[in-house]
């Protein structure tokens, strides 16, 4: 099915690997231009370089710390100038802080909210004037099931994720007709989990170790998700075909849920 993405322009933060890179790849394959940012621009450009592109789709890649409002504004304005338009934004930058509340410092709490909340606010503020000139403007915030299903070992991250889910609903109301939706992720097989496996000291293979994680977290499908399994719903929500969907959140977690 043609999603109507060809020739449109989408900005993706945290695009150097994992879900961000998979989303960029899918957009390019559908003929959309992609403005991508990450902190390591050399790694970002190396990752984007070999991706297949349809219909002359191009990329614009820069280094950007999404917590820096001025840097984000320069990225977004530069992308709009490069392509002459901006149709959507994927707010993907983020990571988790594995620490119980009692072991989380005030600075770490502030860092979590800075990354989860202000990274989105910075991007939305910069993108809004450009998006309002699009005939199908859309924002997708990449969040986590932790927003509704907190874990004590991820106290600060759970709280910040809940705040982002709430903010996303507010933005959907305030920015309309710009559509704002969320995808809430469970365990996705990205570099973060690879790094945790390598430092775990386990004698298990990676597949065995991740299967144990899936069992521990109650994932019905019994495995971690793949970045491309997140990218497809993100791109669908960006698409003009989702023109009557806003203020919604979609769980992508293999069936993990302890809430109704």
Buried (B, 14 or more C-beta within 10 A) or exposed (E): EEBBBBBBBBBBBBBBBBBBBBBBBBBBBBBBBBBBBBEEBEBBBEBBEEBEBEEEBEBBBBBBBBBBBEBBBBBBBBBBEBBEBBBBBBBBBBEBBBBEEEEBEEEBBEBBBBBBBBBBBBBBBBBBEBBEEBEBBBBBBBBBBBBBBBBEBBBBBBBBBBBBBEBBBEBBEEBEEBBBBBBBBBBBBBEBBEEEBEEEEEEEEEEEBBBEBBEEBEBEEEBBBBBEBBBEBBBBBBBBBBEEBBBBBBBBBBEBBEEE
